């Protein structure tokens, strides 16, 4: 089974938001990168549910 390659990209985040993400990620035993990916996946899933309910 082939592992899907991840797309690297640069994301600029204000220091205060970074600090919040670091604390949140640590509380959930994730890296900041992992936390951001988790949050983005949740947002995409929520958007898909909302769109399917509308349409």
Backbone bond lengths (Angstrom), bond angles and torsions (degrees), N, CA, C in turn:
res aa  C-N    CA-C-N  psi(-1)  N-CA   C-N-CA  omega(-1)  CA-C   N-CA-C  phi
1 X - - - 1.442 - - 1.526 108.70 -
2 X 1.326 116.81 126.23 1.460 121.78 -178.47 1.528 110.38 -81.64
3 X 1.315 115.59 139.18 1.454 121.21 177.61 1.525 108.47 -88.75
4 X 1.319 116.23 129.71 1.456 120.47 179.98 1.527 109.86 -68.27
5 X 1.319 115.80 132.23 1.459 120.77 -179.70 1.521 109.72 -74.82
6 X 1.314 116.43 142.23 1.458 121.12 179.03 1.521 109.95 -90.26
7 X 1.302 115.96 146.28 1.459 122.49 -179.65 1.527 109.10 -93.04
8 X 1.325 118.40 112.07 1.466 119.54 177.34 1.529 110.65 -77.36
9 X 1.339 116.22 145.24 1.460 119.84 174.19 1.528 109.45 -155.19
10 X 1.300 115.45 158.80 1.455 122.11 -178.89 1.526 109.31 -90.21
11 X 1.325 116.06 132.11 1.455 121.20 178.30 1.520 108.15 -129.05
12 X 1.302 116.41 122.07 1.464 120.54 178.86 1.522 108.51 -95.31
13 X 1.330 116.32 124.50 1.460 122.11 -176.94 1.525 108.30 -127.18
14 X 1.320 117.21 135.38 1.466 119.51 176.76 1.536 110.23 -60.36
15 X 1.331 117.25 146.72 1.464 121.18 -176.89 1.526 114.27 -55.29
16 X 1.336 117.43 -37.89 1.466 119.00 -179.72 1.523 112.02 -67.02
17 X 1.321 117.19 -38.18 1.466 120.70 176.82 1.526 110.52 -68.77
18 X 1.326 117.15 -39.47 1.466 121.53 178.17 1.530 110.07 -58.73
19 X 1.329 116.08 -44.53 1.465 120.86 -179.25 1.531 110.39 -61.85
20 X 1.323 117.21 -43.09 1.466 121.34 177.41 1.534 110.80 -62.00
21 X 1.332 116.16 -43.78 1.465 119.98 179.27 1.527 111.37 -64.48
22 X 1.329 116.76 -39.46 1.472 120.80 177.41 1.528 110.99 -59.96
23 X 1.319 116.01 -45.97 1.468 120.17 -179.32 1.520 111.41 -65.84
24 X 1.312 116.75 -42.96 1.459 122.07 179.81 1.524 109.99 -64.14
25 X 1.319 116.69 -45.83 1.464 121.49 179.40 1.529 110.90 -61.45
26 X 1.318 117.23 -43.62 1.462 120.87 179.45 1.529 110.85 -62.24
27 X 1.323 116.89 -40.23 1.461 121.33 179.61 1.525 111.80 -64.12
28 X 1.336 116.73 -28.63 1.464 121.39 -179.32 1.526 112.23 -104.58
29 X 1.335 115.69 13.22 1.469 122.75 177.23 1.527 112.73 56.07
30 X 1.336 115.14 45.56 1.459 121.82 177.03 1.522 109.01 -126.71
31 X 1.325 115.88 161.42 1.461 120.61 168.12 1.528 107.16 -76.96
32 X 1.317 116.94 165.20 1.462 119.65 176.79 1.526 109.24 -62.34
33 X 1.314 117.13 -41.43 1.458 121.08 177.75 1.530 110.38 -59.14
34 X 1.325 116.19 -46.01 1.465 120.85 178.88 1.516 111.83 -62.98
35 X 1.326 116.82 -37.93 1.464 120.98 179.28 1.521 110.82 -66.45
36 X 1.323 116.73 -43.48 1.470 120.37 178.77 1.523 109.84 -62.83
37 X 1.323 117.43 -44.02 1.470 120.49 178.35 1.528 110.67 -61.49
38 X 1.331 117.03 -43.27 1.459 121.68 178.55 1.537 110.67 -59.17
39 X 1.322 116.60 -47.14 1.462 121.15 -179.37 1.532 111.92 -64.10
40 X 1.326 116.02 -40.55 1.469 119.60 178.18 1.526 111.10 -65.08
41 X 1.332 117.22 -41.22 1.471 120.14 178.09 1.527 111.19 -63.21
42 X 1.334 117.02 -40.15 1.467 120.60 177.09 1.529 110.65 -62.60
43 X 1.322 116.85 -43.86 1.460 121.35 -179.24 1.529 111.17 -63.53
44 X 1.321 116.89 -41.61 1.467 120.65 179.68 1.531 110.18 -66.20
45 X 1.325 117.29 -43.32 1.469 121.17 179.04 1.534 110.54 -62.17
46 X 1.330 116.70 -41.93 1.467 120.95 179.16 1.525 110.28 -63.98
47 X 1.317 116.19 -41.74 1.469 120.46 179.62 1.525 110.82 -63.13
48 X 1.334 116.55 -41.03 1.473 120.05 179.37 1.521 110.54 -64.67
49 X 1.346 117.05 -40.74 1.476 120.22 178.30 1.524 110.64 -63.06
50 X 1.330 116.16 -44.25 1.448 121.58 -178.96 1.518 110.51 -63.04
51 X 1.312 117.22 -42.68 1.475 120.85 179.80 1.518 111.17 -65.58
52 X 1.335 117.81 -40.10 1.460 120.13 -178.80 1.533 110.75 -69.32
53 X 1.331 118.01 -31.18 1.458 121.58 177.28 1.529 111.01 -70.39
54 X 1.330 116.64 -34.04 1.473 121.09 179.71 1.523 111.28 -75.77
55 X 1.323 116.19 -36.96 1.457 120.03 -172.24 1.453 111.71 -100.72
